[in-house]
Amino acid sequence: MDNNTISSLITNFFSSEELLMSGMVRIEDILDSVQSSSSSESSSSSDDSEREETVKGDNFCDVIDNYSSSEFRTHMRLRRSTVEFLIEKYSATIAKSTNPGGRARVTPRTKMYLYIWYIGHTVTFRDLSRLFGISNSTAWHIINTLSSWIISSGHNFIKWPQGAAATEVEKKYKNKNDIPGIIGVIGCTHIQIKAPNNNKENYFNRANTYSLVLQAVVDPDKRFTDLSCGEPGSMNSSKVLRRSNLFIKAQLEGQELFPKDYFLLGDSTYPSTSWLVSQFKENKLTLSQQLFNKLHSSTHLVVENAFSLLKARFRRLQHFSEQMNLCFMVNIIVSACVLHNICIDLDDILIDDFKDDNFQKLDNIKAGLIEDDIYLDRRDLLFKYLQETKVI
């Protein structure tokens, strides 16, 4: 699959004028289209340059291969075993599409190293190209191809909990905080970008920077179970939710997503609905309501922690420092979220050395909302239950 093909796959989701302004791409849409096309490699004219540049790129790959386990983990942000898992899966995909007599290309290992180095650091494309001995266009092509390939397998790693999995998630949340019925915690984070060429005012957020919004639902293990990415930074959490596939499905297929009266937990920027419980507004609250909010906040931290781990491991998500296509950036963000889940599944847990206290936090951007009183029943029922059981 060549560079133009990958770009067109993502760009197809921006066909309407409204989506062109917002830059929104939903995980379900990306998975459906990319999966059908990402199983084959490009046979474009870049083969010649790739063949010539492979030797230079392999020199740095040798350096990476010679890292000790701790050095590898520090520089690559992943364990060696996790990277080998990715290379093996990717190589198997390439092998299926190799044409006899085809010219030599950049090896799967070099491509994976380049992609992981890019999302794990804030290096520019110019410096990345020099490091791996390839052209800027080839580096862009490889990163776009690898991110699309990872997204194509996203349905295996980003799953809404159902059946026994939903029961297990609800049980874990209840064991943590005595609140029954939670199937996930929802939140948004901002990914800082350079001002886009078009409609840049839409991306200007309350922190006076430009950003894309990533909305996610997480389980107790900080695993993403639903994603929506690409809304402009000026949009508040409530509107991001209402424009997502999650909201549409919750309204039309609520019983399927939220069996046994399960619900999501969201902070005060969200409305309180029959399937989403938010905090009470900070205005003359009773002691019980204050205790409810405190318990709610301590539980909601799981989604903030998940975002912090995501950005600490994949530092590219702290700031896209170069002017780039919005589709490309959304592709990178979503692929990093898939890798986040893969790391959890492979027990590749982030250690303290990876924590970066200096990255800019935009996670706490809040926007005032007016609650719709007709949706307060679920929160009131939960509040009453917690009072009766002496939890608050």
KELO-779769 format. One record per residue (C-alpha): chain; residue number from 0; z, x, y. Coordinates in nm, 3 decimals, padded with zeros to 5 digits. Example, Ala and Ser with C-alpha at 12.3 -4.5 7.8 and 13.67 -1.06 7.14 Angstrom:
2
{r "A" 0 {00.780 01.230 -00.450}}
{r "A" 1 {00.714 01.367 -00.106}}
//
This chain:
392
{r "A" 0 {00.000 00.000 00.000}}
{r "A" 1 {-00.114 00.166 00.323}}
{r "A" 2 {00.057 00.187 00.657}}
{r "A" 3 {-00.142 -00.096 00.815}}
{r "A" 4 {-00.079 -00.324 00.519}}
{r "A" 5 {00.298 -00.277 00.540}}
{r "A" 6 {00.298 -00.337 00.913}}
{r "A" 7 {00.093 -00.652 00.873}}
{r "A" 8 {00.327 -00.786 00.608}}
{r "A" 9 {00.619 -00.775 00.845}}
{r "A" 10 {00.414 -00.871 01.152}}
{r "A" 11 {00.305 -01.193 00.979}}
{r "A" 12 {00.654 -01.325 01.035}}
{r "A" 13 {00.604 -01.300 01.410}}
{r "A" 14 {00.305 -01.535 01.426}}
{r "A" 15 {00.462 -01.790 01.659}}
{r "A" 16 {00.522 -01.717 02.026}}
{r "A" 17 {00.893 -01.787 01.987}}
{r "A" 18 {00.937 -01.535 01.706}}
{r "A" 19 {00.735 -01.277 01.896}}
{r "A" 20 {00.991 -01.301 02.176}}
{r "A" 21 {01.294 -01.287 01.948}}
{r "A" 22 {01.172 -01.037 01.689}}
{r "A" 23 {01.355 -01.231 01.419}}
{r "A" 24 {01.293 -01.158 01.053}}
{r "A" 25 {01.490 -01.323 00.776}}
{r "A" 26 {01.575 -01.148 00.451}}
{r "A" 27 {01.428 -01.426 00.236}}
{r "A" 28 {01.092 -01.407 00.416}}
{r "A" 29 {01.074 -01.029 00.389}}
{r "A" 30 {01.160 -01.027 00.020}}
{r "A" 31 {00.901 -01.289 -00.071}}
{r "A" 32 {00.611 -01.108 00.094}}
{r "A" 33 {00.698 -00.741 00.050}}
{r "A" 34 {00.785 -00.775 -00.320}}
{r "A" 35 {00.434 -00.881 -00.407}}
{r "A" 36 {00.276 -00.584 -00.229}}
{r "A" 37 {00.513 -00.286 -00.245}}
{r "A" 38 {00.463 -00.192 -00.610}}
{r "A" 39 {00.159 00.025 -00.538}}
{r "A" 40 {00.116 00.341 -00.328}}
{r "A" 41 {-00.128 00.391 -00.045}}
{r "A" 42 {-00.465 00.549 -00.117}}
{r "A" 43 {-00.546 00.596 00.249}}
{r "A" 44 {-00.696 00.893 00.428}}
{r "A" 45 {-00.349 01.041 00.476}}
{r "A" 46 {-00.377 01.190 00.127}}
{r "A" 47 {-00.547 01.504 00.257}}
{r "A" 48 {-00.279 01.582 00.513}}
{r "A" 49 {-00.003 01.490 00.268}}
{r "A" 50 {-00.144 01.731 00.008}}
{r "A" 51 {-00.154 02.014 00.261}}
{r "A" 52 {00.195 01.942 00.391}}
{r "A" 53 {00.370 01.901 00.057}}
{r "A" 54 {00.444 02.272 00.019}}
{r "A" 55 {00.617 02.292 00.358}}
{r "A" 56 {00.813 01.973 00.291}}
{r "A" 57 {00.922 02.097 -00.049}}
{r "A" 58 {01.088 02.399 00.111}}
{r "A" 59 {01.350 02.181 00.277}}
{r "A" 60 {01.378 01.970 -00.038}}
{r "A" 61 {01.473 02.288 -00.223}}
{r "A" 62 {01.749 02.344 00.031}}
{r "A" 63 {01.877 01.991 -00.033}}
{r "A" 64 {01.855 02.039 -00.410}}
{r "A" 65 {02.069 02.353 -00.380}}
{r "A" 66 {02.348 02.175 -00.192}}
{r "A" 67 {02.680 02.157 -00.370}}
{r "A" 68 {02.802 01.806 -00.452}}
{r "A" 69 {03.018 01.791 -00.140}}
{r "A" 70 {02.742 01.932 00.082}}
{r "A" 71 {02.491 01.687 -00.060}}
{r "A" 72 {02.724 01.393 00.005}}
{r "A" 73 {02.801 01.512 00.357}}
{r "A" 74 {02.439 01.563 00.462}}
{r "A" 75 {02.270 01.284 00.268}}
{r "A" 76 {02.551 01.029 00.314}}
{r "A" 77 {02.512 00.935 -00.053}}
{r "A" 78 {02.620 01.082 -00.383}}
{r "A" 79 {02.356 01.283 -00.567}}
{r "A" 80 {02.369 01.036 -00.856}}
{r "A" 81 {02.287 00.746 -00.620}}
{r "A" 82 {01.987 00.930 -00.478}}
{r "A" 83 {01.868 01.019 -00.829}}
{r "A" 84 {01.895 00.652 -00.922}}
{r "A" 85 {01.670 00.561 -00.629}}
{r "A" 86 {01.419 00.838 -00.704}}
{r "A" 87 {01.398 00.734 -01.069}}
{r "A" 88 {01.336 00.369 -00.980}}
{r "A" 89 {01.079 00.459 -00.715}}
{r "A" 90 {00.900 00.712 -00.938}}
{r "A" 91 {00.868 00.449 -01.212}}
{r "A" 92 {00.699 00.219 -00.961}}
{r "A" 93 {00.458 00.494 -00.854}}
{r "A" 94 {00.377 00.586 -01.212}}
{r "A" 95 {00.253 00.235 -01.281}}
{r "A" 96 {-00.003 00.260 -01.002}}
{r "A" 97 {-00.122 00.621 -01.035}}
{r "A" 98 {-00.499 00.654 -01.061}}
{r "A" 99 {-00.630 00.934 -01.287}}
{r "A" 100 {-00.791 01.210 -01.086}}
{r "A" 101 {-00.612 01.111 -00.767}}
{r "A" 102 {-00.526 01.382 -00.517}}
{r "A" 103 {-00.177 01.524 -00.498}}
{r "A" 104 {00.054 01.348 -00.256}}
{r "A" 105 {00.398 01.404 -00.116}}
{r "A" 106 {00.627 01.378 -00.418}}
{r "A" 107 {00.855 01.075 -00.466}}
{r "A" 108 {01.158 01.306 -00.433}}
{r "A" 109 {01.038 01.440 -00.097}}
{r "A" 110 {00.967 01.088 00.028}}
{r "A" 111 {01.311 00.964 -00.075}}
{r "A" 112 {01.484 01.265 00.082}}
{r "A" 113 {01.293 01.211 00.405}}
{r "A" 114 {01.378 00.840 00.420}}
{r "A" 115 {01.748 00.895 00.343}}
{r "A" 116 {01.770 01.179 00.595}}
{r "A" 117 {01.619 00.955 00.861}}
{r "A" 118 {01.855 00.660 00.812}}
{r "A" 119 {02.155 00.889 00.766}}
{r "A" 120 {02.108 01.077 01.092}}
{r "A" 121 {01.999 01.016 01.450}}
{r "A" 122 {01.721 01.275 01.433}}
{r "A" 123 {01.401 01.201 01.626}}
{r "A" 124 {01.068 01.160 01.449}}
{r "A" 125 {00.950 01.484 01.604}}
{r "A" 126 {01.244 01.681 01.462}}
{r "A" 127 {01.222 01.498 01.129}}
{r "A" 128 {00.854 01.592 01.098}}
{r "A" 129 {00.927 01.956 01.170}}
{r "A" 130 {01.212 01.958 00.920}}
{r "A" 131 {00.995 01.828 00.635}}
{r "A" 132 {00.675 01.993 00.750}}
{r "A" 133 {00.469 01.679 00.795}}
{r "A" 134 {00.305 01.492 01.082}}
{r "A" 135 {00.477 01.215 01.277}}
{r "A" 136 {00.235 00.957 01.141}}
{r "A" 137 {00.296 01.065 00.782}}
{r "A" 138 {00.674 01.051 00.835}}
{r "A" 139 {00.644 00.701 00.983}}
{r "A" 140 {00.425 00.592 00.693}}
{r "A" 141 {00.668 00.726 00.431}}
{r "A" 142 {00.974 00.568 00.593}}
{r "A" 143 {00.800 00.235 00.634}}
{r "A" 144 {00.681 00.245 00.272}}
{r "A" 145 {01.022 00.339 00.133}}
{r "A" 146 {01.209 00.080 00.338}}
{r "A" 147 {00.965 -00.189 00.224}}
{r "A" 148 {01.005 -00.079 -00.138}}
{r "A" 149 {01.384 -00.101 -00.111}}
{r "A" 150 {01.361 -00.445 00.048}}
{r "A" 151 {01.134 -00.559 -00.233}}
{r "A" 152 {01.423 -00.512 -00.476}}
{r "A" 153 {01.675 -00.665 -00.237}}
{r "A" 154 {01.704 -00.989 -00.433}}
{r "A" 155 {01.867 -00.787 -00.712}}
{r "A" 156 {02.142 -00.662 -00.484}}
{r "A" 157 {02.187 -00.919 -00.205}}
{r "A" 158 {02.284 -01.241 -00.380}}
{r "A" 159 {02.461 -01.557 -00.274}}
{r "A" 160 {02.758 -01.603 -00.514}}
{r "A" 161 {02.702 -01.885 -00.758}}
{r "A" 162 {02.879 -02.011 -01.068}}
{r "A" 163 {03.128 -01.761 -01.205}}
{r "A" 164 {03.049 -01.517 -00.922}}
{r "A" 165 {03.146 -01.779 -00.661}}
{r "A" 166 {03.470 -01.850 -00.846}}
{r "A" 167 {03.550 -01.478 -00.854}}
{r "A" 168 {03.483 -01.437 -00.481}}
{r "A" 169 {03.704 -01.735 -00.395}}
{r "A" 170 {03.981 -01.601 -00.619}}
{r "A" 171 {03.972 -01.255 -00.460}}
{r "A" 172 {03.990 -01.396 -00.107}}
{r "A" 173 {04.279 -01.623 -00.202}}
{r "A" 174 {04.470 -01.332 -00.359}}
{r "A" 175 {04.431 -01.137 -00.034}}
{r "A" 176 {04.557 -01.399 00.209}}
{r "A" 177 {04.662 -01.721 00.030}}
{r "A" 178 {04.369 -01.912 00.186}}
{r "A" 179 {04.184 -02.113 -00.082}}
{r "A" 180 {03.814 -02.200 -00.076}}
{r "A" 181 {03.662 -01.899 00.105}}
{r "A" 182 {03.323 -01.803 -00.040}}
{r "A" 183 {03.234 -01.556 00.233}}
{r "A" 184 {03.311 -01.426 00.582}}
{r "A" 185 {03.033 -01.439 00.843}}
{r "A" 186 {02.984 -01.219 01.146}}
{r "A" 187 {02.728 -01.048 01.371}}
{r "A" 188 {02.681 -00.693 01.486}}
{r "A" 189 {02.444 -00.543 01.744}}
{r "A" 190 {02.203 -00.261 01.663}}
{r "A" 191 {02.126 -00.071 01.983}}
{r "A" 192 {01.759 -00.007 02.061}}
{r "A" 193 {01.542 00.124 02.342}}
{r "A" 194 {01.421 -00.143 02.585}}
{r "A" 195 {01.116 -00.312 02.425}}
{r "A" 196 {00.788 -00.313 02.615}}
{r "A" 197 {00.768 -00.693 02.609}}
{r "A" 198 {01.036 -00.950 02.700}}
{r "A" 199 {01.299 -00.678 02.727}}
{r "A" 200 {01.535 -00.910 02.915}}
{r "A" 201 {01.580 -01.108 02.592}}
{r "A" 202 {01.729 -00.801 02.424}}
{r "A" 203 {01.973 -00.713 02.705}}
{r "A" 204 {02.323 -00.791 02.581}}
{r "A" 205 {02.666 -00.835 02.740}}
{r "A" 206 {02.742 -00.464 02.685}}
{r "A" 207 {02.453 -00.384 02.922}}
{r "A" 208 {02.241 -00.230 02.648}}
{r "A" 209 {01.940 -00.349 02.450}}
{r "A" 210 {01.996 -00.458 02.093}}
{r "A" 211 {01.891 -00.651 01.785}}
{r "A" 212 {02.142 -00.878 01.615}}
{r "A" 213 {02.229 -00.850 01.247}}
{r "A" 214 {02.408 -01.152 01.099}}
{r "A" 215 {02.572 -01.113 00.759}}
{r "A" 216 {02.798 -01.290 00.514}}
{r "A" 217 {03.019 -01.061 00.305}}
{r "A" 218 {03.235 -01.092 -00.004}}
{r "A" 219 {03.586 -00.942 -00.043}}
{r "A" 220 {03.434 -00.609 -00.155}}
{r "A" 221 {03.235 -00.579 00.171}}
{r "A" 222 {02.913 -00.657 -00.015}}
{r "A" 223 {02.646 -00.844 00.183}}
{r "A" 224 {02.560 -01.182 00.027}}
{r "A" 225 {02.330 -01.312 00.302}}
{r "A" 226 {02.140 -01.151 00.590}}
{r "A" 227 {01.946 -01.256 00.898}}
{r "A" 228 {01.816 -00.980 01.120}}
{r "A" 229 {01.611 -00.939 01.436}}
{r "A" 230 {01.734 -01.190 01.693}}
{r "A" 231 {01.748 -01.047 02.048}}
{r "A" 232 {02.078 -00.910 02.175}}
{r "A" 233 {02.120 -01.170 02.450}}
{r "A" 234 {02.167 -01.443 02.187}}
{r "A" 235 {02.524 -01.543 02.096}}
{r "A" 236 {02.654 -01.570 01.740}}
{r "A" 237 {02.640 -01.949 01.730}}
{r "A" 238 {02.273 -01.961 01.824}}
{r "A" 239 {02.188 -01.680 01.580}}
{r "A" 240 {02.352 -01.886 01.307}}
{r "A" 241 {02.171 -02.207 01.401}}
{r "A" 242 {01.835 -02.025 01.389}}
{r "A" 243 {01.898 -01.868 01.048}}
{r "A" 244 {01.787 -01.987 00.706}}
{r "A" 245 {02.153 -01.999 00.607}}
{r "A" 246 {02.221 -02.277 00.857}}
{r "A" 247 {01.916 -02.476 00.745}}
{r "A" 248 {02.015 -02.447 00.380}}
{r "A" 249 {02.376 -02.534 00.456}}
{r "A" 250 {02.265 -02.851 00.631}}
{r "A" 251 {02.016 -02.954 00.361}}
{r "A" 252 {02.168 -02.805 00.046}}
{r "A" 253 {02.535 -02.782 00.137}}
{r "A" 254 {02.667 -02.876 -00.205}}
{r "A" 255 {02.457 -02.609 -00.373}}
{r "A" 256 {02.576 -02.333 -00.139}}
{r "A" 257 {02.932 -02.458 -00.107}}
{r "A" 258 {03.041 -02.622 -00.434}}
{r "A" 259 {03.403 -02.728 -00.482}}
{r "A" 260 {03.436 -02.758 -00.101}}
{r "A" 261 {03.402 -02.382 -00.055}}
{r "A" 262 {03.342 -02.261 00.300}}
{r "A" 263 {03.273 -01.962 00.522}}
{r "A" 264 {03.519 -01.805 00.762}}
{r "A" 265 {03.393 -01.713 01.110}}
{r "A" 266 {03.560 -01.603 01.433}}
{r "A" 267 {03.602 -01.811 01.747}}
{r "A" 268 {03.242 -01.754 01.859}}
{r "A" 269 {03.129 -01.987 01.582}}
{r "A" 270 {03.150 -02.368 01.573}}
{r "A" 271 {03.383 -02.529 01.320}}
{r "A" 272 {03.183 -02.736 01.073}}
{r "A" 273 {03.226 -02.893 00.732}}
{r "A" 274 {03.134 -02.557 00.570}}
{r "A" 275 {03.245 -02.305 00.835}}
{r "A" 276 {03.605 -02.261 00.954}}
{r "A" 277 {03.657 -02.086 01.288}}
{r "A" 278 {03.973 -02.003 01.480}}
{r "A" 279 {04.148 -02.229 01.726}}
{r "A" 280 {04.059 -02.154 02.086}}
{r "A" 281 {04.316 -01.947 02.271}}
{r "A" 282 {04.455 -02.222 02.492}}
{r "A" 283 {04.814 -02.351 02.468}}
{r "A" 284 {04.833 -02.312 02.093}}
{r "A" 285 {05.133 -02.417 01.888}}
{r "A" 286 {05.320 -02.155 01.689}}
{r "A" 287 {05.156 -02.278 01.367}}
{r "A" 288 {04.812 -02.254 01.525}}
{r "A" 289 {04.886 -01.899 01.641}}
{r "A" 290 {04.993 -01.806 01.287}}
{r "A" 291 {04.674 -01.966 01.154}}
{r "A" 292 {04.464 -01.758 01.393}}
{r "A" 293 {04.648 -01.442 01.295}}
{r "A" 294 {04.591 -01.505 00.925}}
{r "A" 295 {04.230 -01.597 00.999}}
{r "A" 296 {04.174 -01.275 01.197}}
{r "A" 297 {04.321 -01.053 00.926}}
{r "A" 298 {04.080 -01.208 00.675}}
{r "A" 299 {03.782 -01.188 00.910}}
{r "A" 300 {03.826 -00.812 00.938}}
{r "A" 301 {03.636 -00.771 00.610}}
{r "A" 302 {03.301 -00.835 00.780}}
{r "A" 303 {03.383 -00.601 01.069}}
{r "A" 304 {03.478 -00.333 00.816}}
{r "A" 305 {03.151 -00.388 00.629}}
{r "A" 306 {02.952 -00.335 00.949}}
{r "A" 307 {03.155 -00.024 01.031}}
{r "A" 308 {03.088 00.122 00.686}}
{r "A" 309 {02.718 00.042 00.720}}
{r "A" 310 {02.688 00.221 01.053}}
{r "A" 311 {02.911 00.512 00.954}}
{r "A" 312 {02.700 00.587 00.647}}
{r "A" 313 {02.358 00.508 00.795}}
{r "A" 314 {02.391 00.651 01.144}}
{r "A" 315 {02.038 00.548 01.240}}
{r "A" 316 {02.182 00.198 01.286}}
{r "A" 317 {02.412 00.322 01.560}}
{r "A" 318 {02.115 00.364 01.791}}
{r "A" 319 {01.737 00.361 01.765}}
{r "A" 320 {01.678 00.623 02.029}}
{r "A" 321 {01.297 00.606 02.035}}
{r "A" 322 {01.057 00.335 02.144}}
{r "A" 323 {00.954 00.164 01.821}}
{r "A" 324 {00.794 -00.147 01.683}}
{r "A" 325 {01.052 -00.423 01.640}}
{r "A" 326 {00.923 -00.503 01.292}}
{r "A" 327 {00.971 -00.141 01.187}}
{r "A" 328 {01.331 -00.138 01.311}}
{r "A" 329 {01.416 -00.466 01.137}}
{r "A" 330 {01.267 -00.320 00.820}}
{r "A" 331 {01.493 -00.014 00.848}}
{r "A" 332 {01.804 -00.223 00.917}}
{r "A" 333 {01.750 -00.458 00.624}}
{r "A" 334 {01.673 -00.172 00.383}}
{r "A" 335 {01.996 00.000 00.489}}
{r "A" 336 {02.186 -00.320 00.409}}
{r "A" 337 {02.030 -00.326 00.061}}
{r "A" 338 {02.133 00.039 00.013}}
{r "A" 339 {02.484 -00.051 00.128}}
{r "A" 340 {02.510 -00.298 -00.160}}
{r "A" 341 {02.354 -00.053 -00.406}}
{r "A" 342 {02.622 00.201 -00.313}}
{r "A" 343 {02.897 -00.055 -00.378}}
{r "A" 344 {02.743 -00.149 -00.713}}
{r "A" 345 {02.724 00.220 -00.811}}
{r "A" 346 {03.079 00.283 -00.687}}
{r "A" 347 {02.947 00.522 -00.423}}
{r "A" 348 {03.229 00.445 -00.183}}
{r "A" 349 {03.233 00.588 00.165}}
{r "A" 350 {03.505 00.850 00.211}}
{r "A" 351 {03.703 00.931 00.526}}
{r "A" 352 {03.477 01.226 00.606}}
{r "A" 353 {03.197 00.981 00.686}}
{r "A" 354 {03.393 00.788 00.947}}
{r "A" 355 {03.250 00.841 01.292}}
{r "A" 356 {03.486 00.734 01.571}}
{r "A" 357 {03.232 00.817 01.839}}
{r "A" 358 {02.958 00.565 01.763}}
{r "A" 359 {02.921 00.283 02.009}}
{r "A" 360 {03.076 -00.041 01.886}}
{r "A" 361 {02.897 -00.355 01.992}}
{r "A" 362 {03.053 -00.564 01.717}}
{r "A" 363 {03.305 -00.726 01.948}}
{r "A" 364 {03.056 -00.883 02.188}}
{r "A" 365 {03.169 -01.242 02.221}}
{r "A" 366 {03.014 -01.547 02.379}}
{r "A" 367 {03.193 -01.866 02.486}}
{r "A" 368 {03.108 -02.174 02.281}}
{r "A" 369 {03.188 -02.541 02.310}}
{r "A" 370 {03.310 -02.678 01.979}}
{r "A" 371 {03.171 -03.001 01.845}}
{r "A" 372 {03.477 -03.217 01.775}}
{r "A" 373 {03.310 -03.409 01.494}}
{r "A" 374 {03.315 -03.095 01.279}}
{r "A" 375 {03.684 -03.012 01.300}}
{r "A" 376 {03.783 -03.189 00.976}}
{r "A" 377 {03.759 -02.884 00.747}}
{r "A" 378 {03.968 -02.662 00.971}}
{r "A" 379 {04.226 -02.937 01.022}}
{r "A" 380 {04.249 -02.992 00.647}}
{r "A" 381 {04.294 -02.620 00.585}}
{r "A" 382 {04.548 -02.595 00.866}}
{r "A" 383 {04.747 -02.884 00.719}}
{r "A" 384 {04.734 -02.732 00.370}}
{r "A" 385 {04.862 -02.395 00.494}}
{r "A" 386 {05.149 -02.570 00.674}}
{r "A" 387 {05.244 -02.776 00.369}}
{r "A" 388 {05.239 -02.471 00.143}}
{r "A" 389 {05.451 -02.276 00.394}}
{r "A" 390 {05.183 -02.010 00.442}}
{r "A" 391 {05.206 -02.062 00.820}}
//
